[in-house]
């Protein structure tokens, strides 16, 4: 059986480029698995399901090694499990040297192993670089005073008056939350924020 595995890291990323490559290779549409999940490890539901399906002699197609994963050790381990334990062949479309159907001799296996190790290292290194760039971007945004994360929902009418009354001890937090029809925890958190701003 011929299978294709496609992975994108986020729900808003587009898998069209990988799908096109699979179709051009001749992978039947029903045999293509698409997963929208991080490549940090292999605890991915679609990948796990596909892995259980694979049988000796099956062929797995991936567009590039980083679509399989981005963790150096785990990529090497999964490659070993698929090719050695399960007897599955793998073709990495972006890297013709990574085609286990070819070079079954010692030299071919040696070259494949070297290329796989280099590409796995590059994939993990890229993941580390992405995390570092994200951290630097967040730090720069915080320095500029940019708001990060979801914006808080507006509080119901009368919230500020009840929060001030709570601060003065004229009303309990539970009573105020009940009047506003919000949770006790939400009232406390937002009332404390208001008090800090007004302090």
C-alpha positions as CSV (number, residue, x, y, z in Angstrom):
1,X,0.0,0.0,0.0
2,X,1.0,3.5,-0.8
3,X,0.5,6.2,1.9
4,X,1.2,9.9,2.2
5,X,1.8,11.8,5.4
6,X,1.3,15.5,5.5
7,X,1.8,17.7,8.6
8,X,1.4,21.4,9.1
9,X,2.1,23.0,12.5
10,X,-0.9,25.2,12.9
11,X,-4.6,25.0,12.0
12,X,-4.3,28.2,9.8
13,X,-1.3,26.8,7.8
14,X,-2.0,25.5,4.3
15,X,-1.2,21.9,3.2
16,X,-1.8,22.5,-0.5
17,X,1.9,22.3,-1.5
18,X,2.3,19.0,0.2
19,X,-1.0,17.7,-1.2
20,X,0.1,18.6,-4.7
21,X,3.4,16.8,-4.3
22,X,1.6,13.6,-3.0
23,X,-0.8,13.7,-6.0
24,X,2.0,14.1,-8.4
25,X,3.8,11.1,-6.9
26,X,0.5,9.1,-7.4
27,X,-0.6,8.7,-3.8
28,X,-4.4,8.0,-3.8
29,X,-6.4,10.7,-2.1
30,X,-7.9,8.2,0.4
31,X,-4.4,7.1,1.4
32,X,-3.2,10.6,2.3
33,X,-3.2,11.5,6.0
34,X,-3.2,15.2,6.9
35,X,-2.3,16.4,10.4
36,X,-2.4,19.9,11.9
37,X,-0.1,19.4,14.8
38,X,3.4,20.4,16.1
39,X,6.3,18.3,15.1
40,X,8.0,18.5,18.5
41,X,7.2,14.8,19.1
42,X,5.4,11.8,17.7
43,X,2.4,11.8,20.0
44,X,0.1,12.9,17.2
45,X,-3.2,11.1,16.8
46,X,-3.2,10.8,12.9
47,X,0.5,9.8,12.8
48,X,-0.1,7.1,15.5
49,X,-3.1,5.8,13.6
50,X,-1.2,5.7,10.3
51,X,1.8,4.0,12.0
52,X,-0.4,1.2,13.3
53,X,-1.8,0.6,9.7
54,X,1.6,0.3,8.1
55,X,2.6,-3.3,7.1
56,X,5.8,-4.8,5.6
57,X,6.2,-3.7,2.0
58,X,4.1,-0.5,2.4
59,X,5.5,2.7,1.1
60,X,5.3,6.0,3.1
61,X,5.7,9.3,1.2
62,X,6.6,12.6,3.0
63,X,7.4,15.9,1.4
64,X,10.4,16.7,3.6
65,X,11.9,15.3,6.7
66,X,10.7,18.2,8.9
67,X,7.1,17.2,8.0
68,X,7.8,13.9,9.7
69,X,9.1,15.7,12.8
70,X,11.4,18.3,14.3
71,X,13.0,16.3,17.1
72,X,16.4,14.8,16.1
73,X,16.4,11.8,18.3
74,X,12.7,10.9,17.7
75,X,13.0,11.2,13.9
76,X,15.9,8.8,13.9
77,X,14.0,6.4,16.2
78,X,10.8,6.6,14.1
79,X,12.7,6.0,10.9
80,X,14.3,2.9,12.5
81,X,10.9,1.6,13.7
82,X,9.3,2.1,10.4
83,X,12.1,0.8,8.2
84,X,13.7,-1.9,10.4
85,X,10.9,-3.2,12.6
86,X,7.8,-2.7,10.4
87,X,9.6,-3.2,7.1
88,X,8.1,-0.1,5.5
89,X,9.9,1.9,2.8
90,X,10.0,5.7,3.0
91,X,10.5,8.3,0.3
92,X,11.3,11.9,1.2
93,X,10.3,13.8,-1.9
94,X,12.6,16.8,-1.3
95,X,15.6,14.6,-0.7
96,X,16.0,11.8,-3.3
97,X,18.8,10.2,-1.3
98,X,16.2,9.4,1.3
99,X,14.5,6.7,-0.6
100,X,14.8,3.4,1.2
101,X,13.7,1.5,-1.9
102,X,17.1,2.3,-3.4
103,X,20.6,1.5,-2.1
104,X,19.6,-1.6,0.0
105,X,23.3,-2.5,0.0
106,X,25.7,-1.4,2.8
107,X,26.9,1.7,1.0
108,X,23.4,2.8,0.2
109,X,22.2,2.3,3.8
110,X,25.3,4.2,5.1
111,X,24.6,7.2,2.8
112,X,20.9,7.3,3.7
113,X,21.8,7.2,7.4
114,X,24.2,10.1,7.1
115,X,21.7,12.2,5.1
116,X,18.9,11.4,7.6
117,X,21.0,12.4,10.6
118,X,22.0,15.7,9.0
119,X,18.5,16.5,7.9
120,X,17.0,15.5,11.3
121,X,19.6,17.8,13.0
122,X,18.6,20.7,10.7
123,X,14.9,20.1,11.4
124,X,15.4,20.3,15.2
125,X,17.8,23.2,14.8
126,X,15.1,25.1,12.8
127,X,12.6,24.3,15.6
128,X,14.9,25.8,18.2
129,X,15.5,28.9,16.0
130,X,11.7,29.4,15.6
131,X,11.2,29.2,19.4
132,X,14.1,31.7,19.9
133,X,12.6,34.1,17.4
134,X,9.2,33.8,19.0
135,X,10.6,34.5,22.4
136,X,12.6,37.5,21.1
137,X,9.4,38.8,19.3
138,X,7.3,38.5,22.5
139,X,10.0,40.3,24.6
140,X,10.2,43.1,22.0
141,X,6.4,43.4,21.9
142,X,6.3,43.6,25.8
143,X,9.0,46.2,25.7
144,X,6.8,48.3,23.3
145,X,3.8,47.8,25.7
146,X,1.9,45.7,23.1
147,X,-0.9,43.6,24.5
148,X,-0.3,39.8,24.1
149,X,-2.9,37.1,24.2
150,X,-6.7,37.5,24.1
151,X,-8.2,40.8,25.0
152,X,-10.3,40.6,28.2
153,X,-14.0,40.6,27.7
154,X,-15.8,43.8,28.7
155,X,-17.4,43.7,32.1
156,X,-21.2,44.1,32.5
157,X,-22.7,47.5,33.2
158,X,-22.4,48.5,36.8
159,X,-19.2,46.5,37.3
160,X,-17.0,49.4,38.3
161,X,-19.5,50.7,40.9
162,X,-19.8,47.3,42.5
163,X,-16.0,46.7,42.4
164,X,-15.5,50.0,44.2
165,X,-18.2,49.1,46.7
166,X,-16.5,45.7,47.3
167,X,-13.2,47.5,47.8
168,X,-14.8,49.7,50.5
169,X,-16.3,46.5,52.2
170,X,-19.9,47.5,51.4
171,X,-20.7,44.3,49.4
172,X,-19.3,40.8,49.2
173,X,-17.5,39.5,46.1
174,X,-20.1,36.7,45.8
175,X,-23.0,39.1,46.0
176,X,-21.5,41.5,43.5
177,X,-20.7,38.6,41.1
178,X,-24.2,37.3,41.4
179,X,-25.7,40.8,40.6
180,X,-23.5,41.0,37.5
181,X,-24.1,37.4,36.5
182,X,-20.4,36.6,36.2
183,X,-18.3,34.1,38.1
184,X,-17.0,34.9,41.6
185,X,-13.4,34.3,40.4
186,X,-13.8,36.6,37.4
187,X,-15.3,39.4,39.6
188,X,-12.4,39.1,42.1
189,X,-9.7,39.1,39.4
190,X,-11.1,42.0,37.4
191,X,-12.0,44.0,40.6
192,X,-8.4,43.6,41.9
193,X,-7.1,44.8,38.5
194,X,-9.4,47.8,38.7
195,X,-8.2,48.6,42.2
196,X,-4.6,48.3,41.2
197,X,-5.2,50.7,38.3
198,X,-7.1,53.1,40.6
199,X,-4.5,53.0,43.4
